[in-house]
Amino acid sequence: MATREIIIKDTHRGLKYQDGVLVSVLEAGRYPIPYTPRWLRLFRRQPQVEIVLVDMRERDLTIKGQEILTADKVAIRVSIIVQFQVTDPRAAIHRVENYEDRLYSDVQLAARRSLASMTLEEILTNRNKLSEDILSDVKDAAGGYGVSIKRADVKDLIFPGNLQDIMNRVLTAERLSEAQLVEARTRAETQRIEAEARREIQRLEAQAQAESQRIQIEAAAETKRRAAQSESEIIAIQTEAEIRELREREKAADAYESHPALLRLVELETLRDLARNANARIYVQFDGAGKNGMDEKD
Protein backbone atom coordinates (compact mmCIF):
# COMPACT_ATOMS: atom_id res chain seq x y z
CA MET A 1 0.00 0.00 0.00
CA ALA A 2 1.36 3.38 -1.04
CA THR A 3 1.50 6.39 1.26
CA ARG A 4 1.58 10.11 0.79
CA GLU A 5 2.36 12.91 3.26
CA ILE A 6 0.61 16.11 4.32
CA ILE A 7 2.22 18.99 6.20
CA ILE A 8 0.13 21.10 8.56
CA LYS A 9 1.51 24.55 9.36
CA ASP A 10 1.47 26.05 12.83
CA THR A 11 -1.23 28.50 11.69
CA HIS A 12 -3.70 25.68 10.95
CA ARG A 13 -5.21 22.57 12.45
CA GLY A 14 -6.27 19.43 10.58
CA LEU A 15 -9.43 17.37 10.99
CA LYS A 16 -8.66 13.78 10.04
CA TYR A 17 -11.59 11.79 8.66
CA GLN A 18 -11.49 8.08 7.90
CA ASP A 19 -14.35 6.90 5.73
CA GLY A 20 -16.16 10.12 6.65
CA VAL A 21 -15.70 9.72 10.39
CA LEU A 22 -13.66 12.27 12.38
CA VAL A 23 -10.95 10.32 14.13
CA SER A 24 -8.60 13.08 15.38
CA VAL A 25 -7.59 16.76 15.33
CA LEU A 26 -4.06 17.11 13.99
CA GLU A 27 -1.65 19.73 15.31
CA ALA A 28 1.12 21.27 13.22
CA GLY A 29 3.52 18.68 11.72
CA ARG A 30 4.08 16.07 8.99
CA TYR A 31 1.58 13.19 8.68
CA PRO A 32 1.61 10.10 6.37
CA ILE A 33 -1.67 9.24 4.69
CA PRO A 34 -2.28 5.75 3.29
CA TYR A 35 -3.11 5.76 -0.40
CA THR A 36 -4.54 2.85 -2.39
CA PRO A 37 -4.11 2.98 -6.19
CA ARG A 38 -7.31 2.72 -8.22
CA TRP A 39 -6.45 -0.70 -9.72
CA LEU A 40 -5.99 -2.25 -6.27
CA ARG A 41 -9.37 -1.01 -5.11
CA LEU A 42 -10.97 -3.63 -7.40
CA PHE A 43 -9.48 -6.44 -5.39
CA ARG A 44 -9.54 -5.18 -1.81
CA ARG A 45 -11.19 -2.34 -0.01
CA GLN A 46 -8.95 0.15 1.94
CA PRO A 47 -10.22 2.94 4.29
CA GLN A 48 -10.42 6.38 2.66
CA VAL A 49 -8.60 9.14 4.65
CA GLU A 50 -9.33 12.86 4.26
CA ILE A 51 -7.71 15.90 6.00
CA VAL A 52 -9.65 19.16 6.32
CA LEU A 53 -7.54 22.21 7.22
CA VAL A 54 -8.91 24.94 9.49
CA ASP A 55 -7.22 28.40 9.70
CA MET A 56 -6.62 29.36 13.36
CA ARG A 57 -5.35 32.90 12.79
CA GLU A 58 -7.20 36.08 13.65
CA ARG A 59 -9.09 37.39 10.65
CA ASP A 60 -11.26 40.33 9.66
CA LEU A 61 -14.83 40.11 8.46
CA THR A 62 -16.37 43.22 6.87
CA ILE A 63 -20.13 43.67 6.90
CA LYS A 64 -20.77 46.24 4.18
CA GLY A 65 -23.46 48.79 3.49
CA GLN A 66 -26.06 47.98 6.11
CA GLU A 67 -28.88 50.53 5.85
CA ILE A 68 -30.28 51.00 9.33
CA LEU A 69 -32.94 53.28 10.80
CA THR A 70 -31.69 54.80 14.07
CA ALA A 71 -33.80 55.38 17.17
CA ASP A 72 -34.43 58.98 16.07
CA LYS A 73 -35.61 57.82 12.61
CA VAL A 74 -32.49 58.71 10.62
CA ALA A 75 -31.56 56.29 7.82
CA ILE A 76 -27.83 55.66 7.67
CA ARG A 77 -25.57 53.16 5.92
CA VAL A 78 -23.01 51.46 8.11
CA SER A 79 -20.05 49.21 7.39
CA ILE A 80 -18.77 47.14 10.30
CA ILE A 81 -15.45 45.34 10.63
CA VAL A 82 -15.25 42.31 12.92
CA GLN A 83 -12.08 40.64 14.15
CA PHE A 84 -12.52 36.97 14.99
CA GLN A 85 -10.57 33.76 15.54
CA VAL A 86 -11.44 30.09 15.38
CA THR A 87 -10.77 28.54 18.79
CA ASP A 88 -12.38 25.09 18.29
CA PRO A 89 -11.84 23.68 14.78
CA ARG A 90 -14.08 20.66 15.46
CA ALA A 91 -17.06 22.85 16.41
CA ALA A 92 -16.40 25.34 13.61
CA ILE A 93 -16.71 22.60 10.99
CA HIS A 94 -19.37 20.41 12.60
CA ARG A 95 -21.83 22.78 14.31
CA VAL A 96 -22.64 25.02 11.33
CA GLU A 97 -22.48 24.65 7.57
CA ASN A 98 -20.12 27.61 7.12
CA TYR A 99 -18.90 29.38 10.24
CA GLU A 100 -17.90 32.57 8.37
CA ASP A 101 -21.37 32.95 6.82
CA ARG A 102 -22.98 32.22 10.17
CA LEU A 103 -20.76 34.78 11.91
CA TYR A 104 -21.62 37.34 9.23
CA SER A 105 -25.35 36.87 9.83
CA ASP A 106 -25.06 36.92 13.63
CA VAL A 107 -22.97 40.12 13.68
CA GLN A 108 -25.22 41.76 11.07
CA LEU A 109 -28.35 41.16 13.15
CA ALA A 110 -26.61 42.20 16.41
CA ALA A 111 -25.37 45.42 14.77
CA ARG A 112 -28.84 46.21 13.49
CA ARG A 113 -30.37 45.69 16.92
CA SER A 114 -27.71 47.85 18.58
CA LEU A 115 -27.77 50.70 16.06
CA ALA A 116 -31.57 50.75 15.94
CA SER A 117 -31.61 51.41 19.69
CA MET A 118 -29.14 54.32 19.44
CA THR A 119 -29.67 57.88 18.30
CA LEU A 120 -27.51 59.43 15.63
CA GLU A 121 -25.67 61.53 18.20
CA GLU A 122 -24.90 58.43 20.28
CA ILE A 123 -23.57 56.62 17.21
CA LEU A 124 -21.30 59.56 16.39
CA THR A 125 -20.04 60.17 19.91
CA ASN A 126 -19.94 56.64 21.33
CA ARG A 127 -18.95 54.10 18.74
CA ASN A 128 -17.51 51.85 21.43
CA LYS A 129 -21.06 51.06 22.52
CA LEU A 130 -21.61 49.22 19.22
CA SER A 131 -18.60 46.98 19.83
CA GLU A 132 -19.75 46.28 23.39
CA ASP A 133 -23.29 45.46 22.26
CA ILE A 134 -22.14 43.09 19.50
CA LEU A 135 -19.71 41.30 21.80
CA SER A 136 -22.33 40.80 24.49
CA ASP A 137 -24.98 39.74 21.93
CA VAL A 138 -22.96 37.35 19.75
CA LYS A 139 -20.23 36.13 22.09
CA ASP A 140 -22.09 33.10 23.43
CA ALA A 141 -23.62 32.14 20.06
CA ALA A 142 -20.29 32.36 18.23
CA GLY A 143 -18.57 30.44 21.00
CA GLY A 144 -21.07 27.64 20.38
CA TYR A 145 -19.60 27.00 16.93
CA GLY A 146 -15.97 27.49 17.92
CA VAL A 147 -15.43 31.17 17.06
CA SER A 148 -14.25 33.97 19.38
CA ILE A 149 -15.02 37.60 18.49
CA LYS A 150 -12.19 39.96 19.45
CA ARG A 151 -13.81 43.29 18.55
CA ALA A 152 -16.38 44.92 16.27
CA ASP A 153 -16.14 48.56 15.13
CA VAL A 154 -17.89 50.94 12.76
CA LYS A 155 -15.68 51.21 9.69
CA ASP A 156 -17.75 53.57 7.54
CA LEU A 157 -20.77 55.73 8.33
CA ILE A 158 -22.69 57.22 5.39
CA PHE A 159 -25.51 59.77 5.77
CA PRO A 160 -28.16 60.88 3.30
CA GLY A 161 -27.19 63.94 1.24
CA ASN A 162 -29.28 66.53 3.11
CA LEU A 163 -28.24 65.11 6.46
CA GLN A 164 -24.61 65.31 5.38
CA ASP A 165 -25.00 69.04 4.77
CA ILE A 166 -26.69 69.45 8.14
CA MET A 167 -23.93 67.52 9.88
CA ASN A 168 -21.29 69.63 8.14
CA ARG A 169 -23.02 72.80 9.33
CA VAL A 170 -23.31 71.39 12.83
CA LEU A 171 -19.64 70.46 12.88
CA THR A 172 -18.72 73.90 11.54
CA ALA A 173 -20.84 75.55 14.23
CA GLU A 174 -19.26 73.36 16.90
CA ARG A 175 -15.75 74.24 15.72
CA LEU A 176 -16.69 77.94 15.63
CA SER A 177 -18.17 77.67 19.10
CA GLU A 178 -15.04 75.94 20.38
CA ALA A 179 -12.86 78.63 18.78
CA GLN A 180 -14.98 81.37 20.36
CA LEU A 181 -14.80 79.60 23.71
CA VAL A 182 -11.01 79.35 23.46
CA GLU A 183 -10.84 83.02 22.46
CA ALA A 184 -13.09 84.03 25.36
CA ARG A 185 -11.01 81.99 27.79
CA THR A 186 -7.82 83.54 26.40
CA ARG A 187 -9.30 87.03 26.67
CA ALA A 188 -10.48 86.37 30.23
CA GLU A 189 -7.07 85.00 31.16
CA THR A 190 -5.39 88.05 29.61
CA GLN A 191 -7.71 90.38 31.51
CA ARG A 192 -7.01 88.48 34.73
CA ILE A 193 -3.27 88.75 34.20
CA GLU A 194 -3.56 92.47 33.39
CA ALA A 195 -5.71 93.06 36.49
CA GLU A 196 -3.19 91.22 38.64
CA ALA A 197 -0.39 93.28 37.08
CA ARG A 198 -2.27 96.52 37.79
CA ARG A 199 -2.92 95.47 41.37
CA GLU A 200 0.74 94.59 41.79
CA ILE A 201 1.81 97.95 40.33
CA GLN A 202 -0.61 99.79 42.62
CA ARG A 203 0.68 97.81 45.60
CA LEU A 204 4.28 98.62 44.70
CA GLU A 205 3.43 102.30 44.16
CA ALA A 206 1.63 102.47 47.51
CA GLN A 207 4.55 100.70 49.16
CA ALA A 208 7.01 103.11 47.52
CA GLN A 209 4.88 106.10 48.53
CA ALA A 210 4.66 104.87 52.11
CA GLU A 211 8.41 104.31 52.15
CA SER A 212 8.97 107.80 50.75
CA GLN A 213 6.69 109.33 53.40
CA ARG A 214 8.50 107.37 56.09
CA ILE A 215 11.86 108.60 54.82
CA GLN A 216 10.54 112.19 54.65
CA ILE A 217 9.20 111.96 58.21
CA GLU A 218 12.47 110.51 59.44
CA ALA A 219 14.42 113.21 57.54
CA ALA A 220 12.23 115.98 59.01
CA ALA A 221 12.64 114.51 62.48
CA GLU A 222 16.39 114.27 61.95
CA THR A 223 16.46 117.89 60.68
CA LYS A 224 14.50 119.06 63.72
CA ARG A 225 16.77 117.09 65.97
CA ARG A 226 19.85 118.54 64.36
CA ALA A 227 18.33 122.04 64.38
CA ALA A 228 17.49 121.69 68.05
CA GLN A 229 20.97 120.38 68.68
CA SER A 230 22.50 123.30 66.72
CA GLU A 231 20.32 125.80 68.58
CA SER A 232 21.36 124.27 71.87
CA GLU A 233 24.98 124.43 70.80
CA ILE A 234 24.55 128.11 69.71
CA ILE A 235 22.90 128.96 73.02
CA ALA A 236 25.65 127.15 74.83
CA ILE A 237 28.30 129.07 72.85
CA GLN A 238 26.51 132.38 73.44
CA THR A 239 26.17 131.60 77.11
CA GLU A 240 29.82 130.68 77.28
CA ALA A 241 30.74 133.94 75.48
CA GLU A 242 28.59 135.96 77.84
CA ILE A 243 30.18 134.19 80.77
CA ARG A 244 33.64 135.01 79.41
CA GLU A 245 32.56 138.62 78.82
CA LEU A 246 31.26 138.89 82.37
CA ARG A 247 34.46 137.42 83.66
CA GLU A 248 36.44 139.96 81.62
CA ARG A 249 34.25 142.76 83.00
CA GLU A 250 34.74 141.39 86.47
CA LYS A 251 38.48 141.40 85.93
CA ALA A 252 38.29 144.97 84.54
CA ALA A 253 36.19 146.09 87.51
CA ASP A 254 38.74 144.57 89.85
CA ALA A 255 41.51 146.38 87.96
CA TYR A 256 39.65 149.74 88.08
CA GLU A 257 38.99 149.27 91.74
CA SER A 258 42.62 148.52 92.40
CA HIS A 259 43.86 151.34 90.11
CA PRO A 260 41.39 154.33 90.00
CA ALA A 261 43.64 156.14 87.53
CA LEU A 262 42.75 153.53 84.94
CA LEU A 263 39.05 154.35 85.38
CA ARG A 264 39.83 158.06 84.94
CA LEU A 265 41.76 157.29 81.79
CA VAL A 266 38.76 155.42 80.38
CA GLU A 267 36.52 158.39 81.16
CA LEU A 268 38.85 160.77 79.33
CA GLU A 269 38.95 158.50 76.28
CA THR A 270 35.15 158.38 76.28
CA LEU A 271 34.91 162.19 76.48
CA ARG A 272 37.35 162.50 73.64
CA ASP A 273 35.25 160.19 71.46
CA LEU A 274 32.09 162.15 72.28
CA ALA A 275 33.78 165.43 71.49
CA ARG A 276 34.35 164.25 67.93
CA ASN A 277 30.57 163.97 67.45
CA ALA A 278 29.01 167.44 66.70
CA ASN A 279 25.58 166.34 67.84
CA ALA A 280 26.72 164.94 71.14
CA ARG A 281 25.75 166.70 74.36
CA ILE A 282 27.69 166.44 77.60
CA TYR A 283 26.13 167.27 80.94
CA VAL A 284 28.62 168.14 83.71
CA GLN A 285 27.42 168.52 87.26
CA PHE A 286 29.15 171.04 89.53
CA ASP A 287 28.33 171.15 93.20
CA GLY A 288 26.05 174.17 94.18
CA ALA A 289 25.66 175.60 90.65
CA GLY A 290 22.16 176.68 89.29
CA LYS A 291 18.67 176.04 90.40
CA ASN A 292 18.87 172.43 89.43
CA GLY A 293 22.44 172.17 90.35
CA MET A 294 23.31 171.68 86.58
CA ASP A 295 24.85 173.98 83.92
CA GLU A 296 24.40 172.95 80.26
CA LYS A 297 27.25 173.14 77.82
CA ASP A 298 27.00 172.48 74.06
C-alpha positions as CSV (number, residue, x, y, z in Angstrom):
1,M,0.0,0.0,0.0
2,A,1.4,3.4,-1.0
3,T,1.5,6.4,1.3
4,R,1.6,10.1,0.8
5,E,2.4,12.9,3.3
6,I,0.6,16.1,4.3
7,I,2.2,19.0,6.2
8,I,0.1,21.1,8.6
9,K,1.5,24.6,9.4
10,D,1.5,26.1,12.8
11,T,-1.2,28.5,11.7
12,H,-3.7,25.7,10.9
13,R,-5.2,22.6,12.4
14,G,-6.3,19.4,10.6
15,L,-9.4,17.4,11.0
16,K,-8.7,13.8,10.0
17,Y,-11.6,11.8,8.7
18,Q,-11.5,8.1,7.9
19,D,-14.4,6.9,5.7
20,G,-16.2,10.1,6.6
21,V,-15.7,9.7,10.4
22,L,-13.7,12.3,12.4
23,V,-10.9,10.3,14.1
24,S,-8.6,13.1,15.4
25,V,-7.6,16.8,15.3
26,L,-4.1,17.1,14.0
27,E,-1.6,19.7,15.3
28,A,1.1,21.3,13.2
29,G,3.5,18.7,11.7
30,R,4.1,16.1,9.0
31,Y,1.6,13.2,8.7
32,P,1.6,10.1,6.4
33,I,-1.7,9.2,4.7
34,P,-2.3,5.7,3.3
35,Y,-3.1,5.8,-0.4
36,T,-4.5,2.9,-2.4
37,P,-4.1,3.0,-6.2
38,R,-7.3,2.7,-8.2
39,W,-6.5,-0.7,-9.7
40,L,-6.0,-2.2,-6.3
41,R,-9.4,-1.0,-5.1
42,L,-11.0,-3.6,-7.4
43,F,-9.5,-6.4,-5.4
44,R,-9.5,-5.2,-1.8
45,R,-11.2,-2.3,0.0
46,Q,-8.9,0.1,1.9
47,P,-10.2,2.9,4.3
48,Q,-10.4,6.4,2.7
49,V,-8.6,9.1,4.6
50,E,-9.3,12.9,4.3
51,I,-7.7,15.9,6.0
52,V,-9.7,19.2,6.3
53,L,-7.5,22.2,7.2
54,V,-8.9,24.9,9.5
55,D,-7.2,28.4,9.7
56,M,-6.6,29.4,13.4
57,R,-5.3,32.9,12.8
58,E,-7.2,36.1,13.7
59,R,-9.1,37.4,10.7
60,D,-11.3,40.3,9.7
61,L,-14.8,40.1,8.5
62,T,-16.4,43.2,6.9
63,I,-20.1,43.7,6.9
64,K,-20.8,46.2,4.2
65,G,-23.5,48.8,3.5
66,Q,-26.1,48.0,6.1
67,E,-28.9,50.5,5.9
68,I,-30.3,51.0,9.3
69,L,-32.9,53.3,10.8
70,T,-31.7,54.8,14.1
71,A,-33.8,55.4,17.2
72,D,-34.4,59.0,16.1
73,K,-35.6,57.8,12.6
74,V,-32.5,58.7,10.6
75,A,-31.6,56.3,7.8
76,I,-27.8,55.7,7.7
77,R,-25.6,53.2,5.9
78,V,-23.0,51.5,8.1
79,S,-20.0,49.2,7.4
80,I,-18.8,47.1,10.3
81,I,-15.5,45.3,10.6
82,V,-15.3,42.3,12.9
83,Q,-12.1,40.6,14.2
84,F,-12.5,37.0,15.0
85,Q,-10.6,33.8,15.5
86,V,-11.4,30.1,15.4
87,T,-10.8,28.5,18.8
88,D,-12.4,25.1,18.3
89,P,-11.8,23.7,14.8
90,R,-14.1,20.7,15.5
91,A,-17.1,22.9,16.4
92,A,-16.4,25.3,13.6
93,I,-16.7,22.6,11.0
94,H,-19.4,20.4,12.6
95,R,-21.8,22.8,14.3
96,V,-22.6,25.0,11.3
97,E,-22.5,24.7,7.6
98,N,-20.1,27.6,7.1
99,Y,-18.9,29.4,10.2
100,E,-17.9,32.6,8.4
101,D,-21.4,32.9,6.8
102,R,-23.0,32.2,10.2
103,L,-20.8,34.8,11.9
104,Y,-21.6,37.3,9.2
105,S,-25.4,36.9,9.8
106,D,-25.1,36.9,13.6
107,V,-23.0,40.1,13.7
108,Q,-25.2,41.8,11.1
109,L,-28.4,41.2,13.1
110,A,-26.6,42.2,16.4
111,A,-25.4,45.4,14.8
112,R,-28.8,46.2,13.5
113,R,-30.4,45.7,16.9
114,S,-27.7,47.8,18.6
115,L,-27.8,50.7,16.1
116,A,-31.6,50.8,15.9
117,S,-31.6,51.4,19.7
118,M,-29.1,54.3,19.4
119,T,-29.7,57.9,18.3
120,L,-27.5,59.4,15.6
121,E,-25.7,61.5,18.2
122,E,-24.9,58.4,20.3
123,I,-23.6,56.6,17.2
124,L,-21.3,59.6,16.4
125,T,-20.0,60.2,19.9
126,N,-19.9,56.6,21.3
127,R,-19.0,54.1,18.7
128,N,-17.5,51.8,21.4
129,K,-21.1,51.1,22.5
130,L,-21.6,49.2,19.2
131,S,-18.6,47.0,19.8
132,E,-19.7,46.3,23.4
133,D,-23.3,45.5,22.3
134,I,-22.1,43.1,19.5
135,L,-19.7,41.3,21.8
136,S,-22.3,40.8,24.5
137,D,-25.0,39.7,21.9
138,V,-23.0,37.3,19.7
139,K,-20.2,36.1,22.1
140,D,-22.1,33.1,23.4
141,A,-23.6,32.1,20.1
142,A,-20.3,32.4,18.2
143,G,-18.6,30.4,21.0
144,G,-21.1,27.6,20.4
145,Y,-19.6,27.0,16.9
146,G,-16.0,27.5,17.9
147,V,-15.4,31.2,17.1
148,S,-14.3,34.0,19.4
149,I,-15.0,37.6,18.5
150,K,-12.2,40.0,19.4
151,R,-13.8,43.3,18.6
152,A,-16.4,44.9,16.3
153,D,-16.1,48.6,15.1
154,V,-17.9,50.9,12.8
155,K,-15.7,51.2,9.7
156,D,-17.8,53.6,7.5
157,L,-20.8,55.7,8.3
158,I,-22.7,57.2,5.4
159,F,-25.5,59.8,5.8
160,P,-28.2,60.9,3.3
161,G,-27.2,63.9,1.2
162,N,-29.3,66.5,3.1
163,L,-28.2,65.1,6.5
164,Q,-24.6,65.3,5.4
165,D,-25.0,69.0,4.8
166,I,-26.7,69.5,8.1
167,M,-23.9,67.5,9.9
168,N,-21.3,69.6,8.1
169,R,-23.0,72.8,9.3
170,V,-23.3,71.4,12.8
171,L,-19.6,70.5,12.9
172,T,-18.7,73.9,11.5
173,A,-20.8,75.5,14.2
174,E,-19.3,73.4,16.9
175,R,-15.8,74.2,15.7
176,L,-16.7,77.9,15.6
177,S,-18.2,77.7,19.1
178,E,-15.0,75.9,20.4
179,A,-12.9,78.6,18.8
180,Q,-15.0,81.4,20.4
181,L,-14.8,79.6,23.7
182,V,-11.0,79.3,23.5
183,E,-10.8,83.0,22.5
184,A,-13.1,84.0,25.4
185,R,-11.0,82.0,27.8
186,T,-7.8,83.5,26.4
187,R,-9.3,87.0,26.7
188,A,-10.5,86.4,30.2
189,E,-7.1,85.0,31.2
190,T,-5.4,88.0,29.6
191,Q,-7.7,90.4,31.5
192,R,-7.0,88.5,34.7
193,I,-3.3,88.7,34.2
194,E,-3.6,92.5,33.4
195,A,-5.7,93.1,36.5
196,E,-3.2,91.2,38.6
197,A,-0.4,93.3,37.1
198,R,-2.3,96.5,37.8
199,R,-2.9,95.5,41.4
200,E,0.7,94.6,41.8
201,I,1.8,97.9,40.3
202,Q,-0.6,99.8,42.6
203,R,0.7,97.8,45.6
204,L,4.3,98.6,44.7
205,E,3.4,102.3,44.2
206,A,1.6,102.5,47.5
207,Q,4.5,100.7,49.2
208,A,7.0,103.1,47.5
209,Q,4.9,106.1,48.5
210,A,4.7,104.9,52.1
211,E,8.4,104.3,52.2
212,S,9.0,107.8,50.8
213,Q,6.7,109.3,53.4
214,R,8.5,107.4,56.1
215,I,11.9,108.6,54.8
216,Q,10.5,112.2,54.7
217,I,9.2,112.0,58.2
218,E,12.5,110.5,59.4
219,A,14.4,113.2,57.5
220,A,12.2,116.0,59.0
221,A,12.6,114.5,62.5
222,E,16.4,114.3,62.0
223,T,16.5,117.9,60.7
224,K,14.5,119.1,63.7
225,R,16.8,117.1,66.0
226,R,19.9,118.5,64.4
227,A,18.3,122.0,64.4
228,A,17.5,121.7,68.1
229,Q,21.0,120.4,68.7
230,S,22.5,123.3,66.7
231,E,20.3,125.8,68.6
232,S,21.4,124.3,71.9
233,E,25.0,124.4,70.8
234,I,24.6,128.1,69.7
235,I,22.9,129.0,73.0
236,A,25.7,127.1,74.8
237,I,28.3,129.1,72.8
238,Q,26.5,132.4,73.4
239,T,26.2,131.6,77.1
240,E,29.8,130.7,77.3
241,A,30.7,133.9,75.5
242,E,28.6,136.0,77.8
243,I,30.2,134.2,80.8
244,R,33.6,135.0,79.4
245,E,32.6,138.6,78.8
246,L,31.3,138.9,82.4
247,R,34.5,137.4,83.7
248,E,36.4,140.0,81.6
249,R,34.3,142.8,83.0
250,E,34.7,141.4,86.5
251,K,38.5,141.4,85.9
252,A,38.3,145.0,84.5
253,A,36.2,146.1,87.5
254,D,38.7,144.6,89.8
255,A,41.5,146.4,88.0
256,Y,39.7,149.7,88.1
257,E,39.0,149.3,91.7
258,S,42.6,148.5,92.4
259,H,43.9,151.3,90.1
260,P,41.4,154.3,90.0
261,A,43.6,156.1,87.5
262,L,42.8,153.5,84.9
263,L,39.1,154.4,85.4
264,R,39.8,158.1,84.9
265,L,41.8,157.3,81.8
266,V,38.8,155.4,80.4
267,E,36.5,158.4,81.2
268,L,38.8,160.8,79.3
269,E,39.0,158.5,76.3
270,T,35.2,158.4,76.3
271,L,34.9,162.2,76.5
272,R,37.3,162.5,73.6
273,D,35.3,160.2,71.5
274,L,32.1,162.1,72.3
275,A,33.8,165.4,71.5
276,R,34.4,164.2,67.9
277,N,30.6,164.0,67.4
278,A,29.0,167.4,66.7
279,N,25.6,166.3,67.8
280,A,26.7,164.9,71.1
281,R,25.7,166.7,74.4
282,I,27.7,166.4,77.6
283,Y,26.1,167.3,80.9
284,V,28.6,168.1,83.7
285,Q,27.4,168.5,87.3
286,F,29.2,171.0,89.5
287,D,28.3,171.2,93.2
288,G,26.1,174.2,94.2
289,A,25.7,175.6,90.7
290,G,22.2,176.7,89.3
291,K,18.7,176.0,90.4
292,N,18.9,172.4,89.4
293,G,22.4,172.2,90.4
294,M,23.3,171.7,86.6
295,D,24.9,174.0,83.9
296,E,24.4,173.0,80.3
297,K,27.3,173.1,77.8
298,D,27.0,172.5,74.1
